[in-house]
Each structure stands twice: as structure tokens, then as C-alpha cells.
Amino acid sequence: MELDALALLREGLPDTAAPRRRIVVVGAGMAGLTAALLLKEAGHDVTVLEGQNRLGGRILTHRDFAGDMYGEFGAMRFPLQHPMAQWLIQEKFGLDTRPFPMYDEDTFIYLQGKGVRRRDFQADSFAFDLTPDEASRTPHDLLRHTVQPLVDVMEQEDEGKAWHRLLDEYDKYTLLGYLKERGLGDGALAMLGPLFNLEGRYHFSLVEWFSHYYEDVFGQLVYITDGADSLPRAFEPYLMDDIRFGAQVHAVDQSDTDVRVHYRAGRRSYEVVADECIVTVPFASLRHMEIGGLDPDKWYAIRNTYYGRAHKLFMQFSERWWESSYGITHGLTVTDLAIRNIVYPPAGQDTRFRKGVMIASYCWEQDSMPYTPLAGEECVAQALEDLTKIHPEARDTFEHGVYKDWALDWFACGIGPLFRAYEMSESFYDDVIRPVNRVWFANDACDRRHRRWVEGALKAAVKNAYAIHSGMRDEMPWRD
């Protein structure tokens, strides 16, 4: 059964003869907020338990900069290709947005100790051991040529059939395994890795990476002018009285007649009794939660849903020298230094002043790990050393730095879920998304096409809300 999740989000849950339910939602990220709002508007009694004192989950806007500047530790840009997120932002809540372009030829590529403007990059100016065929193509063309068989699948069949054919034929591959099987040498991999941010993805699912590549998910992006946290906060007028903050859930018991959710707030313990419970917190955090009635296959899926690590390190400078000295207003500089990626965000600037903020280091997976053992001040100092190799102006204009490692966040357990080979097409995915009796699961791990994006959390929330509302306990109307 295919659901039109966007229509349900827009129009609300349909009228039904099913009884109204008491529902506890664990977590007030985007999935929890969306499920709670849909169910409340359909007439159900909803309670949301949130362990932190804020809404949004991995939407986290840091505002401790001068003036009105801010930095997005979490979600900072929203693809126009994601209709559910865009409907909430643009239509439901009417939030002002502006373009967040990711490509600027004025940005840099800094590899092997030297930097060039992106527009001037030539592979033969660097020490890459390329075959004649690899050297004859631009990096973009080389990557496209290598994944062309997958592109052909998508372009020769309708989207639904093509998607399932991709899963059937290519889910066995990691990205690295596929690229090597297609004949790319180590020199080409060493070049393409930093240029396209592939190194942190090499050992994960080819199909998941390709779906984002083919969709060109970074091609058309917008940011919310007043900060990404404006999106979860837009739910406040509808749900604030139904949310209990500081409620750290530690156990869920279920029986044939009800579900009991146990949480701590301060030094006291509490219990909420309901008909259904929707768990929207990361699967990794469930390893510390006692949930009764789950079968071994469900626990296997919970244990083996992998959460990637990543960090962002913001710096504030007395001048936006990247604009005045380099003509850079947006985009990404890629490096093989420890900082790896530098982002020049159009979001979060206060144009009344010359000061500015940038992401001096944005790293994923193994690239993030060297920073984890460092104290916050040492992280900033090390990143500044790398940054000045590309932008010497940074040293004398630096004012303030702040670092967020999502792997150390108790409530996030990482930047988000990543599929590995064989996990998208086999029973593992079904075990990830399915409910068990009165306990339901909705977060960005519970969507196959948009993991780690707000869109995935929204889709999972809508599908679970619809199933509960319609009394579909033993059916799975949400498998894409």
C-alpha cells in the first residue's frame, strides 16, 4: 500500500470510525512534533515527553555570537526537492527563506599542501596516480561515468520500478566496493574522495549515497532566515501545553490493553499510561531504555542501525574577509587537512556589521574522530591553524570559536543513521520500521530515501500517525 504522505501532512488524517486514542510520543524532534500535531488535530489525546529543554532534536541553532549572528549545529539547509519539509516551512508556517547555494567557483580546493580556486583545479597539477582514461576526464565526468549504470536504471524505467531495481541489483555494494569493481584506481579514489566528500561514505551503502547524488539533493537549497530552530518552534502554539520538557524516558512497558511510559524529571519518577506509544528518539539511545515486548528481530534492528558521527566548528571573525578579499559569499572549500571542509554560510550573518561567522571545520565519520579527544578550546586552536594555511586573514581577525560533536550528544547519538550494504533491501529494513504491539517507531532512520534529512523524519511520522489513527496495527502501509 502506498500512502500520499504529503497529502496527509497537508490535509490531516482522514475521518475514521476507529476510536480516539491516548498516545505518548517520546521525543520532540521533527518526527515527534509532526506525529503529535497530526494526531492531536485528529482528536486524539497526545502527550509528548522530551528529555531536553528545547524542541527540534538535531535542529540546533547556536546564537551565542555577536549581534544577531547564529550558527546551525544541525540542519542548516533544506532541499527544494523535499516537498514535505518545504510545505511546512513555506505554507503551513510561512517562514521566510533565502537560497543557500553550495557551489562557488571562488572557493578553494586545498590538497597535498597547495590550494587553488575551484575553477582552476587541474588533476595533473597534483600527485594523483591516474590511468590515462581517468586523467582524460574531469573529476565530475569521471564520477558520473563510473556510476552511469545506476543512472541508466533510473532513466530507463519509471521511478518506482527503477528504485526497486536499484535495491535488488546494487544493495550488496558499499560505495567503495562498487567504485573499485568499476575499475577506479587508488589514485582516482584519493582524488574523488576529498573533492566530493566521499571518504566518509566509502564503507556505507552505494544505493543510499547514489539516491542523494542522483536527486542532486544539494543542488537547490534554502535556509530559514531567522534560523532553522524557527521550524520546530513554529509548533509551539499548537503543542506547547502537551509537551513535558526534562522528561527522560527510561522504560516502556506494554500489555494487551495499554502501554506505560516511565520517565524521570529532576529526582522524581513518573508514569504515563496510554493506548499507544510512538518512539521517535534515535535507535542508538534505545540501547539504554527498557522496552518490554520487543522480539529478537526488532532488537537486532535497533542494535545494528548505525549512527554516523560528525562535528561542526564555527568561528566568529572581526571581518567577513572571505567576501572582501576573496569574493566568496557561499559554498564549500574542500581540503585534506584535519578540518576537511570549510563552509561559508549565507545564513547567520548580521550584515549591519563587518563581523561574520563561518564553519571552519565540518567533518564526517573518520574525519571527525581526531577532534573528539580534544577539549573544546584545543579543537578551535587546531582548526584555526589549518584554516590559516588557506586564509591567512583568519589569524588576526579571529574572535571566538565553538565546537559541537554530535557523537557526544546523549540525545542524538550521532549526526544521523547511515545504511550499510544489504540493509536497504532485505528484512533488516522491515524490522527497523515495523511497530511491535503498542510501541511504534518514527524517526529519520525509519525512511529509506531521506535518512538524516528532515524529510525522512516527517515521512516516518506521517505514516505512523496514519497507521495508529486508522487502527492498522498489524499492517505496514509505509514500506516504500
Buried (B, 14 or more C-beta within 10 A) or exposed (E): EEBEBBEBBBEBBEEEEEEEBBBBBBBBBBBBBBBBBBBBEBEBBBBBBBBBEBBBBBBBBBEEBBEBBBBBBBBBBBBBBBBBBBBBBBEBBEBEBEEBBBEBEBBBBBBEEEBBBBEEBEBEEBEBEBEEEBBEBEBEEBBEBBBEEBBEBBEEBEEEEBBEBBBEBBBBBBBBBBBBEEEBBEBBBBBBBBBBBBBBBBBBBBBBBBBBBBBEBBEBBBBBEBBBBBBBBBBEEEBEEBBBBEBBBEBBBBEEEBBBBBBBBEEEEEEBEBBBBBBBBBBBBBEEBEBBBBEEBBBBBBEEBBBBBBBBBBBBBBBBBBBEEBEBBBBBBBBBBBBBBBBBBBBBBBEEBBBBBBBBBBBBBEBBEEBEEBEBEEBBEBBBBBBBBBBEBBEEBBEBBBBBBBBEBEBBBBBBBBBBBBBBBEEBBEBBBBBBBBBBBBBBBBBBBBBBBBBBBBBBBBBBBBBBBBEBEEEEEBEB
